[in-house]
Amino acid sequence: MAADAFAPARLGSLLLRNRIIKTATYEGMCPGGVPSDQLVEHHRALAAGGVGMTTVAYCAVSADGRTFAEQMFMRPEVVLPLRRLTDAVHREGAAASLQLGHCGWFTKNMALSTRLPRGPSLAFNAYGLSAGKPVALAMSGAEIARVISEFGLAAGLARESGFDAVELHLGHGYLLSQFLCPATNRRKDAYGGSLDGRARLPLEVVRRVREVVGAGFPILCKTNLRDGFRGGLELPDAVGIAQRLEREGADALVLSGGFTSRTPFFLFRGRRPLAEMIEVEKSRLQKLALAWFGRKVIREYPFEEMFFLREAREVRSAVRMPLVLLGGIVSRDNVLRAMAEGFDFVAMGRALIANPDLVRRMQADPSARTRCNHCNVCVAEMDRSGVRCVLDDARRPD
Ligand SMILES: Cc1cc2nc3c(=O)[nH]c(=O)nc-3n(C[C@H](O)[C@H](O)[C@H](O)COP(=O)(O)O)c2cc1C
């Protein structure tokens, strides 16, 4: 029988008031890497809008794990501001999760303590060209051990900050995804090669985080169903990763896809906001590169409601653990269909950026749907002055 999307549900030892999660969408609201009042209000409003749990996006586990200099990274100084955020969310009746990640080599962060970024193997980092970081080196064993420990420390601080769950980012082409991807992990040691080798670091991270946060504290993992390019991670490996994460004791998987450096719009689908991306880019070199090559290298994918459902079904039939369906969930009908398909939760990104009160509306109105038209300008402009829906702006794309 399908679960009731609007009734309370367990996630690990946590009881959520419903099965709808606001997924991580980078907020761009942490000037100097410190959570601002704007970030607190952003998540309070989502909680007031009815979600079961909201996810604070893309917090790096260390200074070197940041893609951008203005990104939050976990350290004792952010515990108090994050406490204000989790308190505000809890007062509205929702739970709060923190997405923890490491960018690997996908960075243009000038504050890296290492001279060049690190990833599983030697790599070209086009994104870091203008920041003087065009090449990434393979991580040593000691660097791998440090990252595992950083994930543990960051998860401990998340718990101290009042978060009810952590979400480990294993997707979208960041460090753990770079290790899982056969095209970017060409290591010959125990951390490369077969799926067991490529999955070793992510699994060791989950194990360390579990040791730190303890039994029952929910650990979600955001994983890719497909990277979206030839040679990247494909569905059979995604199923194998899900089975390994289930055995490792992860509490839920958030099923996504795409590789930010290669197939960024595989993640989102819909309009490719190239003009807006060029406009917001600060580096002149990167602006020119986007203008000259953007159309060729940044592929557009048509939007479809529930666009990961077909691949996600394969994972559903391979594991018993809770699964979160994500991608193009825009209406109450979509939510009910996800439940009928056997998913335990849904996660929504753009639909809730456009309508933070959508869950409350869905509860009252069977025909409720978001106003989001997947113009994706929110993606292009996310770190301009905080992520927002541009549909109220004068120059709105149709
Ligand atoms: C503005 C914006 C920022 C995003 N930032 C993140 C992020 O920090 N971490 C992440 O895992 N996904 C990020 N995503 C991807 C979303 O979590 C989600 O996977 C994607 O938007 C598809 O879901 P949707 O169709 O419900 O929007 C972002 C999406 C948007 C629109």
The ligand as an SDF file (V2000), in Angstrom:
LIG
                    3D

 31 33  0  0  0  0  0  0  0  0999 V2000
   19.6520   26.9440   -7.4160 C   0  0  0  0  0  0  0  0  0  0  0  0
   20.0110   25.5040   -7.2250 C   0  0  0  0  0  0  0  0  0  0  0  0
   21.1240   25.1710   -6.4500 C   0  0  0  0  0  0  0  0  0  0  0  0
   21.4420   23.8250   -6.2410 C   0  0  0  0  0  0  0  0  0  0  0  0
   22.4500   23.5000   -5.3710 N   0  0  0  0  0  0  0  0  0  0  0  0
   22.6280   22.2030   -5.0080 C   0  0  0  0  0  0  0  0  0  0  0  0
   23.4910   21.8570   -3.9390 C   0  0  0  0  0  0  0  0  0  0  0  0
   24.0890   22.7060   -3.2830 O   0  0  0  0  0  0  0  0  0  0  0  0
   23.6280   20.5490   -3.6430 N   0  0  0  0  0  0  0  0  0  0  0  0
   22.9460   19.5710   -4.3330 C   0  0  0  0  0  0  0  0  0  0  0  0
   23.1110   18.3880   -4.0390 O   0  0  0  0  0  0  0  0  0  0  0  0
   22.1330   19.8770   -5.3410 N   0  0  0  0  0  0  0  0  0  0  0  0
   21.9250   21.1470   -5.6770 C   0  0  0  0  0  0  0  0  0  0  0  0
   21.0080   21.4690   -6.6290 N   0  0  0  0  0  0  0  0  0  0  0  0
   20.2920   20.3840   -7.3100 C   0  0  0  0  0  0  0  0  0  0  0  0
   18.9940   20.0630   -6.5740 C   0  0  0  0  0  0  0  0  0  0  0  0
   19.2380   19.5740   -5.2810 O   0  0  0  0  0  0  0  0  0  0  0  0
   18.1690   19.0110   -7.3380 C   0  0  0  0  0  0  0  0  0  0  0  0
   18.9670   17.8520   -7.4510 O   0  0  0  0  0  0  0  0  0  0  0  0
   17.7280   19.4990   -8.7180 C   0  0  0  0  0  0  0  0  0  0  0  0
   17.3330   20.8470   -8.6760 O   0  0  0  0  0  0  0  0  0  0  0  0
   16.5640   18.6720   -9.2510 C   0  0  0  0  0  0  0  0  0  0  0  0
   15.4670   18.7740   -8.3820 O   0  0  0  0  0  0  0  0  0  0  0  0
   14.1780   19.7270   -8.7410 P   0  0  0  0  0  0  0  0  0  0  0  0
   13.6890   19.2920  -10.1050 O   0  0  0  0  0  0  0  0  0  0  0  0
   13.1920   19.4230   -7.6470 O   0  0  0  0  0  0  0  0  0  0  0  0
   14.6480   21.1280   -8.7550 O   0  0  0  0  0  0  0  0  0  0  0  0
   20.6780   22.7930   -6.8640 C   0  0  0  0  0  0  0  0  0  0  0  0
   19.5650   23.1590   -7.6350 C   0  0  0  0  0  0  0  0  0  0  0  0
   19.2200   24.4870   -7.8030 C   0  0  0  0  0  0  0  0  0  0  0  0
   17.9810   24.8070   -8.5980 C   0  0  0  0  0  0  0  0  0  0  0  0
  1  2  1  0
  2  3  1  0
  2 30  2  0
  3  4  2  0
  4  5  1  0
  4 28  1  0
  5  6  2  0
  6  7  1  0
  6 13  1  0
  7  8  2  0
  7  9  1  0
  9 10  1  0
 10 11  2  0
 10 12  1  0
 12 13  2  0
 13 14  1  0
 14 15  1  0
 14 28  1  0
 15 16  1  0
 16 17  1  0
 16 18  1  0
 18 19  1  0
 18 20  1  0
 20 21  1  0
 20 22  1  0
 22 23  1  0
 23 24  1  0
 24 25  2  0
 24 26  1  0
 24 27  1  0
 28 29  2  0
 29 30  1  0
 30 31  1  0
M  END
$$$$
